[in-house]
Amino acid sequence: MKYIVLDDEPLAANYLADLVRENDPKAEVTVETNPLKGLDLAKREEFHVYFIDIQMPGLNGVDFAKELKKIYPRSNFIFVTGYDDYMRNAFDLDASDYIMKPASSDQVGHAIQNLRYQPEDIKEDSEKRVKITCFGNFDILIDGRPVKFKFDKTKELLAFLVHRRGARTSNREIMAHLWEDEGHDSYFRMLKKDLRDCLQDLACQDLIYTERGYMSLAHPDWIQCDYFSWLEDKEAGADLYHGEYMAQYSWAEEVNSLLEQEKYYF
């Protein structure tokens, strides 16, 4: 199984990691002392068990677990701390265990043997949460539900970033495709905010990368997408394409023509 040990004190973190390996010789253990970096890592990589200190600067262990639970509802949180003040909060999060420092090998072993969720349960949650359809009309589902934006044009903005497949794209180029004329800077800023706010509400804000004057799709690998599957293996993906690509957007017509030509090779 894969474990992450999160404690801002390096000696404590490494000591706990050794106890985990002692009780699970096949364990893959990652040690992290920065809770914010740990959260970013946990969003990108599947772990089966989280050993978490509670009192940490920047982001305490309970808040770390709350953020992660939005993405992976079935997670094995084992809090290892010198304080019992947060015990109720921890078990409100369905924690697997709560160990008082200094942890012993027996306590860690008991926690590992009595996990709330098994790896096969966690795998269901770790499958790609974002599902995008490009063939036909463009649509996006997160956790199985359609994403509702404040503006219809926000959906088109996201579609164009998906169309670019992670390529760094200037705001000017995006606006030129979305409107084909100038003078939409204020509206474009509203679209960016709407996109950011919607994705943040769904704990997917890291999906989009922005910098001054540029945007891109930050993590194409987080997405299950028919177009991306076709690009990875055109022969295997030939059955996915049925003559339309993002049909509601005129700027997608050129790629649709290329797809149509490729179709006849398979």
SULPE-V133940 format. One record per backbone hydrogen bond with DSSP energy under -1.0 kcal/mol. CO is the residue of the C=O (numbers start at 1). NH is the residue of the N-H. If there is no record, write none. Layout:
co nh
CO NH
CO NH
This chain:
co nh
1 28
2 48
2 49
3 30
4 51
5 32
6 53
9 13
10 14
11 15
12 16
13 17
14 18
15 19
16 20
17 21
18 22
19 23
20 24
24 27
28 3
30 5
32 7
34 38
35 39
36 40
37 41
38 42
39 43
41 45
49 4
50 78
51 6
52 80
54 56
54 61
60 64
61 65
62 66
63 67
64 68
65 69
68 72
75 77
76 50
77 96
77 97
78 52
79 99
81 101
84 87
86 90
87 91
88 92
90 95
91 94
97 79
99 81
104 108
105 109
106 110
107 111
108 112
109 113
110 114
118 121
118 122
119 123
122 126
129 143
130 224
131 141
132 226
133 139
134 246
136 247
139 133
140 147
141 131
142 145
145 142
152 156
153 157
154 158
155 159
156 160
157 161
158 162
159 163
160 164
162 165
164 167
169 215
170 174
171 175
172 176
173 177
174 178
175 179
184 188
185 189
186 190
187 191
188 192
189 193
190 194
191 195
192 196
193 197
194 198
195 199
196 200
197 201
199 204
200 203
204 207
205 208
207 218
209 216
211 214
213 171
214 211
215 169
216 209
219 222
220 223
224 132
225 229
226 230
227 231
228 232
229 233
233 237
235 238
237 240
244 136
246 249
249 252
250 253
252 256
253 257
254 258
255 259
256 260
257 261
258 262
259 263
262 265
263 266
